[in-house]
């Protein structure tokens, strides 16, 4: 399982963080922390108060959870910005990666991977629903450029890992070599999973 969030006009300084500690993955699995990290990655640096307004939370809650994220290396205070009362925060990486295999043998690892997977699936549902809701207001160029794909093929787990590795590498190369910061943020969802029966 990998999670990747693609950057914006003022991207975080690092490309990706590879999570191998179950405590860090558990910290990330908290729904408000996931939203805070996503907001900092998509919108750029912000304060706890501004994030609280965007997410409908108290500034005390956003401040607390930003400190928790900072403790695991996901975010940091922006150097030389803000005041003691109004701290600015930024994401440290454009994406988060982890390998499920690294966690299955760790105590609590399977449960936190399952919890995080459930949250990511729910977020992807919200993203697709938002795309469908906004489609009527999207200009024709973007309507033609948008793409929803559903591929099906027979492969082993080893080949599936190779495939998703290649697909992720293509998107990462495009981000590094072809990104246009002045253009809108585009979301690329890469999912690969087996199903016993296709849902009809």
N, C-alpha and C positions, 0 to 999 in steps of 0.2 A: 504494500500500500504506500502510495506517495501522495503528498498534497503539494500543489504548486499554485501560487498566486502570482499573476504577472503584473509588473509594475506600472508606474505612472510618470508624470512629468518630472517629479522630484523624487527619484527612486531612493530607497535605502542604500547605504554604502556597500553592503555585502550582497553577494548573489544568492546564496542559500545557506541554511543551517541544517546540519544533519543531526537529528535527535536520536540518541541511543540510550538515554537514561529514562527509565520508566517514570521517575518523579517529574522530569521535565515534560514528558508527554501527558501525564496526568494534569499538570499545571495548564497545559495548552488546551486540554479537553473541556475546560470550564466555558460555558456558552458566552459569558460576558467577555472573557479574555480573548476568545476567538474573534468576537466582534471588534474589540479594541484593536487587535493586531491587524485585522482586515482593513479597518478604517485608516490606520496609520500607513498601511501599505498602499492603499488605493488613493487616499487624499493627501498624503504627506504629513509632516509634523503637525502636532496639535497640542492643546492643553487638556488637562483632565476636565475642566469646566466645559470646554467646547465639545469634547467627546461625550460628556454627560448629556448635553443638549441634543446632540445628534442621535444618541442611543436611548434617550428617555430614561436615564439613570441619574442618581445623585452624583455630585462631584466627589463626595467621599468614597463612594463605591468605585468609581472609575480610577481615582487616585490610588486606592488600595490595590486594585487588580493590575494597574500599570506597574506598581512596585513589585508585585509578584512576577509579572512577566520579565521585568528587568533582572530579577534574581536568577532567572534561568537563561539569560542572554538573548531574549527575543526583542527587547526594546531597551532604549537608554534615554536619559535626559539629554537634550540638545545642548552641547557645550556653548557657554556664553550667550544663552537666550533666556529670556524671562526673568522673573524675580523669585525670591523665596516663596512667595504665595502663589505665583502663577508660573509654574514650571512647564516647559515645552518638552514633548516626548517625540521620539521617532522610532520607527522600526529599524532593526539592524540588518535585516536580510529581506530580499524580495520574495523568497519562498521558504517553505519548511519541508524537509524530507525526512522520511523514516522508512525503515524496512521492517515489516511485520515479524519476520524471522528473529530479529534482534530482541523482541519482547515476549515471545511465546513461552520461553523458559523462565522468564523473570517473574517473581511473585507479583501477582496482580496485573501482569503485562497483558494477558489475553483480554481481561475485562476492560482495561483502559483503551486498547486498540478497538474493541467492539464499540465502546462508548463514543470514541472519536469518529469512528466510521459512521455511526448513526447520525452524529451531528453534521458531518460533511455531506451525507446523502440528503439530509433535510435542507442544508444550505443550497445544494445544487437544485433541489426542487424549487426553492424560492427564487433562485436566479433564473431558471427556465420560465417560471410563472411570470416574473417581472419582464422578461424578454417578450413573452406572449402579450402581456398587457400593454407594453410600450410600442408594439409593432406598428399599430395604426398611425402613430406619430413619427415613425422613423422615415427619413427621406429615402427616395428610391435607390440611390447608390448603396446605402447600407442595407436596405431590404434585399437587394440582389447579392450583396457580399456575405450576408449572414448565412450560416450553414448549420444544419442539424443532421448528424449521421448516425446510422445504426448498422454496424457491420456484424457479421456472424461467421466464424470459421472454427474448424476443429484443430486444436493444438494442445500439447502437453503443458503442464505448469512451467517447465523449464523454457519452452519456446514462448509461452505467454510473457514470461519475465523479459526475454530478449526483445519481444515486440514492443512492450510498453517502454523499455529502456530506449529503443530507437525512436519511438514517437516523442518521448520527453526530450531527447537530445535535439530533435528537429526544432521543437518549440523553443528550447533554450538558445539554440543557434540563431533563430530568427529574432529573439528578444535581444541578443547581444549584437547582432550585425545589422538588423533592418528596422529596429524600433523607431517610430516617429513621435517624439514626445509631445508635439503639438496636436496630435490626433486624439480622438476619444480612446478611453480605456476599453480594450477588447478582451473578453474572457474566453479562454480555451479550456474546455472540460475534456479530459482524457480518462475514460473509465474502461476497465477491462475486468470482466467477471464472468464466472460460469453460472448458468441457470439450468435447473432440471427440466423445467417446462417454460416455454415462451408465454408470457402473460398476454392473454387475448381479451 
